[in-house]
Amino acid sequence: MFPASCDWLSVSGSDPDNAVHCQTFRAMNCAMAAWVATPDRVAAIAGLERVRELMAEVEARLSRFRPDSELAYVNAHAGQPVRVSPLFWEVLVEALTAAEMSEGLYDPTLLDALEMAGYTVSFEHLSVGTRSGRNPMVRPLWPRRSRQPWRQIELNPIARTVTLPPHTRLDLGGIAKGWAAERAAQHLAALGPCLVDAGGDLAARGTPPPAVAAPGQPGWPIGIADPFHPDRDRALLLLHRGGVATSGVDHRHWYHRGIRQHHLIDPRTGRPAVTDVLTATVIAPTATQADVLASIVVILGARAGLRRLLATSKVEGLLIRKDGRIETTPGLMAYGFRWL
Amino acid sequence: MTRMPLKLSLATLSVAAILGSWAVLARQDQTAATDNPAASPAVMSSAVTRSWPTPMPIPTLVPPRNGEGAAISDVDAGLTLPPIPTVTMPQVAIRPQPLARTRSSR
């Protein structure tokens, strides 16, 4: 069994042709890991180091908590065309495409609403608070939102410039980790079968060697966390291509003015979604799509969220409700799904 | 200025590629054809037939000349088989344990 946690680089298996190399690190305030199976150890070290650099670049460019990030610069210049980096451009185009495909249920322009809910600093610095300060007479003044401001963002692909509508600010937190996992997996796939874990959003390419997979059960074994017991897995699936992501209100929640808040804003109300879903896990052709869809399912709630998954091709999912009930799409079995 | 058309085409291609990747999520008939037609049973069996080598003749078993206990090398004078190497079976988990975990961001 390959160690689930490796500090830097590890090699698994007695057969060097089937070696699996791993690197773990922190970025975007999350635990990150990448595995690649290749006999070329030197190439593996270089490839995994490139993954770490990519994650660091994504954080440096897209973090809303860094005043020197590219995102902060673009947000500070709403109303003016701003030339952006290729990375920023790609993530923004992907985000706007996701907004279009989800009919606005994913919205990259919800930063004002997120801050209004009290999510103003990186989560590890956020005071979770209590209900004690609750005063029903003092409620947040939720911002008035124009109708889907993301539709008014202007992109100039020739000059690679972005023009935000006035008083509009971007938050790419709902897509950045999935995009980073996907991009890293694309990079590592040139070396061999690989798996990238960006804070729980995962992208895989290729069948792993026997060091990590059982015969006849191709795929990288992925646990689905139990939100009621965060250190345990509720189920297992085998992923050999595409991505899987989990979104939920189980961890990132806090009290703001005595009212419980979380980070998944419903674009229809501009407020934290009122939902019966605790976590939603989605498998999709890419980790980016899985990331976005998982958040959408939580926002929609269990019934509408499950209907959404069933109506979408090449997508499977598992929902854990706040009352403990679990719903799955039938195609999950194709991924070697089983309960733990 | 002479490089403008190239920039245009690259940028257009990148947008088109992303749009294309999301298009697969459009609501479609889930009974679409398999992704990899080369993996269909008909194609695979054909490939196996073409690549299968000519069957080897079945060797005739020669009984030991001196009854029980005859050494293998005695069966065919002059032929000595190499020692059988010790094979250590790799420790493979029949039911794999999770390598990574999907969960809400933390």
Interface residues (C-beta under 8 A of the other chain):
Chain A: M1 F2 A4 G13 S14 D15 C30 A31 A33 W35 W89 E90 V93 E94 T97 A98 M101 P157 I158 R160 K177 L195 D197 G199 G200 D201 L202 P208 P210 A211 V212 A213 A214 P215 Q217 W220 P221 I222 G223 I224 A225 P227 P230 D233 L236 L238 V244 A245 T246 S247 G248 V249 D250 H251 R252 T279 T281 A284 P285 T286 Q289 L293 A311 T312 S313 K314 V315 L340
Chain B: M4 K7 L8 A11 T12 S14 V15 I18 L19 S21 W22 V24 L25 A26 R27 Q28 D29 Q30 A32 T88 P90 Q91 V92 A93 I94 R95 P96 Q97 P98 L99 A100 R101 T102 R103 S104 S105 R106
